[in-house]
Amino acid sequence: AAAQVFSSSGVIQPSSNDSILELGSGLGVMGLAYAATSSGLDDLTSIVLTDCAAAMPLLEYNVAQNKHAIPDKVEVKTKALQWSEQAEKPEETFSLILGSDLLYNIQFIPALVAT
């Protein structure tokens, strides 16, 4: 519900670029919901959902199971991203970075900031 409100109300929208990055996607609920409700965002062409390597199989499964709900113009990608100073940064640029419930343990704050 929050993703639908954000994407349709103007509360959170990418400026004029075409890509969104989600950090700590987990099951992919927020990024997939944002993609599914993005029909009014003409410039949006991709959403990259990221999480640690251990989370990738379920994230990729959920993306595959929900492809039917995503507009054809929006590509949903998944990428393993382990937070750290040495994290491999995505090559593309993003107009919006999403994150929800990212830190369940305060020990991860420095790694998130370093990334």
C-alpha positions in Angstrom: 0.0 0.0 0.0 2.8 2.4 0.8 4.5 1.9 -2.5 1.2 2.6 -4.3 0.7 5.8 -2.3 4.3 6.9 -2.9 4.3 6.2 -6.7 0.9 7.8 -7.3 0.9 10.7 -5.0 4.1 12.4 -5.9 5.5 11.9 -2.3 8.3 9.8 -3.7 9.0 10.0 -7.4 12.2 9.9 -9.4 13.1 13.2 -11.0 13.7 12.8 -14.7 16.0 9.8 -14.6 14.9 6.3 -15.4 16.3 4.0 -12.6 15.5 3.3 -9.0 17.7 1.4 -6.5 16.3 -0.4 -3.5 18.7 -1.3 -0.7 18.0 -4.3 1.5 15.1 -5.5 -0.6 14.5 -8.7 1.4 11.6 -10.4 -0.3 11.3 -7.5 -2.8 7.8 -6.4 -1.6 8.5 -2.6 -1.7 10.4 -2.5 -5.0 7.9 -4.9 -6.7 5.0 -2.9 -5.4 6.6 0.3 -6.6 7.2 -1.2 -10.0 3.7 -2.6 -10.3 2.1 0.8 -9.5 4.5 2.9 -11.6 2.3 3.2 -14.7 2.1 7.0 -14.2 5.9 7.4 -14.1 6.7 7.9 -17.8 10.5 8.0 -17.3 10.8 4.9 -15.1 12.5 2.0 -17.0 14.2 0.0 -14.3 14.3 -0.9 -10.6 17.3 -2.7 -9.2 16.5 -4.7 -6.1 19.5 -5.5 -3.9 20.3 -7.5 -0.8 23.0 -9.8 0.5 23.9 -13.0 -1.5 22.0 -15.2 0.9 18.7 -13.4 0.1 19.0 -13.6 -3.6 17.3 -16.9 -4.4 14.1 -15.9 -2.7 14.3 -12.3 -4.1 14.8 -13.7 -7.6 11.9 -16.1 -7.2 9.6 -13.4 -6.0 10.5 -11.2 -9.0 9.8 -14.0 -11.4 6.5 -14.8 -9.7 5.4 -11.1 -10.0 6.5 -10.3 -13.5 2.9 -10.3 -14.7 2.1 -7.3 -12.5 5.0 -5.1 -13.7 4.4 -2.8 -16.8 6.4 -4.0 -19.8 8.4 -0.8 -19.9 9.8 -1.4 -16.4 12.7 -3.9 -16.0 13.1 -5.3 -12.5 16.7 -6.5 -11.9 18.2 -8.1 -8.8 21.8 -7.7 -7.6 23.7 -9.0 -4.6 25.1 -6.1 -2.7 27.0 -6.7 0.5 27.4 -3.4 2.3 31.0 -2.3 3.0 33.6 0.2 1.9 34.7 -2.4 -0.7 31.2 -3.0 -2.0 30.9 -3.2 -5.8 29.0 -0.1 -6.7 26.4 -0.4 -9.5 27.5 1.0 -12.8 24.3 2.9 -13.5 23.1 6.0 -11.7 19.8 6.3 -9.9 17.4 9.1 -9.4 15.9 7.5 -6.3 17.2 5.2 -3.7 14.6 3.3 -1.6 15.0 1.5 1.7 12.6 0.1 4.2 13.5 -1.4 7.5 17.1 -1.6 6.5 18.8 -1.8 9.9 17.6 -4.5 12.3 21.0 -4.4 14.0 23.0 -1.2 14.8 26.3 -3.0 13.9 25.3 -2.6 10.2 25.1 1.2 10.3 28.8 1.8 9.4 28.7 -0.7 6.5 25.5 0.9 5.1 27.0 4.4 5.3 30.3 3.2 3.6 28.4 1.7 0.7 
